[in-house]
């Protein structure tokens, strides 16, 4: 199993839904590319690290992806 850490400067839509915050207007290509990567090879363990303007570090698991949300 290959482990991949994807670094992003925007939050992915499913994270925004989970945190009840507005989805970003830009950076959609990063979300699409991450989903395509996972769809091509489901034998990878994908994690996405993103920053946001909150005060709390969070870990969210959605759709077989682990999101590290960094304040």
VENPETA-V547174 format. One record per pair of residues at least 24 apart in sequence whose C-alpha atoms are under 7 Angstrom apart, sorted by the first residue. I is the first residue (numbers start at 1). J is the second residue. If there is no record, write none. Layout:
BEGIN
i:j
I:J
I:J
END
This chain:
BEGIN
i:j
1:43
1:44
1:45
2:44
2:45
3:44
3:45
3:46
4:45
4:46
4:47
5:46
5:47
5:48
6:47
6:48
6:49
7:48
7:49
7:50
8:49
8:50
9:50
9:51
10:50
11:50
END
